[in-house]
Amino acid sequence: MRCPYCGNVDTQVKDSRPAEDHVAIRRRRFCPSCGGRFTTYERVQLRDLVVIKSNGKREDFDRDKLERSIRISMQKRPIEPERIDQMISGIVRRLESMGDTDIASGQIGEITMEALARIDTVAYVRFASVYKNFQAADDFDKFVSELRPPEAADD
């Protein structure tokens, strides 16, 4: 693994341990050249996924891009980072096990929204506002009203 500080390719692993509920390995590394320390994560990748955007453009699936968007929607929410990591790993495993390497971006958005809805309603609404491209406050109001349970009719 190349050192991110000096570029030396001969770094040493000092510690390895399971991470993210045993779906990744966290490795602490040391660079003998500059003395730098850094962490890497190793995950199983079942297949290379390609995202088909709504405009037809194709791009390689980027787990980090998915993680960034989820973490943005979860900012300042009372959710443990480990829980978020587990959710992201679950989404990626679900995408990889779908059987096809080409996945529509809309499908990724829907799966992500399902996962967020189970964990935190506020994060779900935040993600939906970007994913569904809300343009006005009325869009939020209509979306949130669909989340509310119907009020019981008075007899």
N, C-alpha and C positions, 0 to 999 in steps of 0.2 A: 504494500500500500504506500503510495506516494505521500510524503510529508506535506501538509498544506502550508507550512511556514517556509521551508527552504527547498522543497522539491526533491529531496533525497528519496530514492526508491527503496532503500534498505531500512525500513522501520521494524520495530520489534513489538510483539504483542506482550503486554505485561499482565493482563487480566481478561478473562472471558467469562461471561455469565449470561444466563437466559434473560430475555427482556420481553416486554409486551405479552405477558401470559404465555411464554414459551413458544412464540411464533417468530422470534428473532433472537439473534445473539449479539450482545453488546460487548465490544472489544475496546479496552483501553490500550492505546499504543504510545510508544516512545520513539523519538528520533535520536539516534546516537550522534548524528552530525551536528544538530543545532540544540538538542536538549528539549525540544518541543514535545508536549503531550497533547493527545487528541483522542476522540472517541469515534468509532465506526460501528455501524449496525449491519448485520448480515441477515437477509430474509430469503425465504424460498420464493422463487418466481416460477409458477407453473407454465406460463406461456407469455409470449410477447403480445400485448394487446394494442390494437389500433383504434383510436377514437374517430368516429365519423361525425364531423360537426354538422350543424343544421344547414350550412351553406354547401355541404358536400365535400369540404376539405378534409383530408385525412392527416392525423398526426399521432405519433407514438403516445401511449398512455403514460402519464406522469403522476406517480403516486404522491410526489411532493406537492404538486399543484392541487390535487384533491385535499391533501392534508392542510395546506395553507388556507384554502377556502373554508374548510370545516373549522379550523382554529379561529379564523376571523369571526365566524358566526357564533362561536363559543366564548368570545372574549368577555371577561368579567362575569362569567356564569359559574355557579358553584359545582362544577364538574371536575373530578379528579383527572389529571393528565393521563393516567393509566387507562381510565375508562374511555377517553377519547382515542388513545392508541389502539385499544381493543376494537372499538367501533370501526376505525379506519381499516384495520387488518381484516375485519369481517366483511367490509364492503369490497375490498380488493379480492379476497378469497371468493366471494360470491360472483364477482365479475369474471375471474379466471375460470370458475367452474361452470360457466354458462355454456361452454361447448364451442363457442365461436370466437375467433380472435378479433373480429370487427364488431365494435360496440357503438351504438348511437350515443351521442352526448346526452340526449334526452333521457335515455335509459339510465345512465350514470346519475343524472340529476334526480330522477325519481327514486332510485335505490338509496341515494344519500338522504333525500328528504324523509323516506320511511325510517331510516336509522335515527335521524335527528329527532323526529317526532316521538320516538320511543324514549329518548333521553331527556330532551329539554325543549319545551314549547317555544320559548323565546328564541333560541338558536334556530329552531325550525322556521319561524317566521322571518328571521334575519336572512337565512339562506334562501328562502322562497322569494324574498323581495328582489334579490339579485337574479336568481334562476328564472323567475317568471317575469323579470324586467318591469317591476312596478313603476309607474310614471307619476302617480298622484296619490294623495292621502286616501282617496276613495278606493284605490286598489288594495291598500292595507286593510281598510275597514271591511270591504267585501270578503277578503281572504280570512280575516280574524273572525268575522261573523259565522263563517262556515265551520270554524273550529269549535264554536260554542255549542253545547248541547241544546236541543230545542227545549223551550220553556214549556212546562206542563200547563195544559189548558185548565182554567178554573171551571169546575162543574157547578 
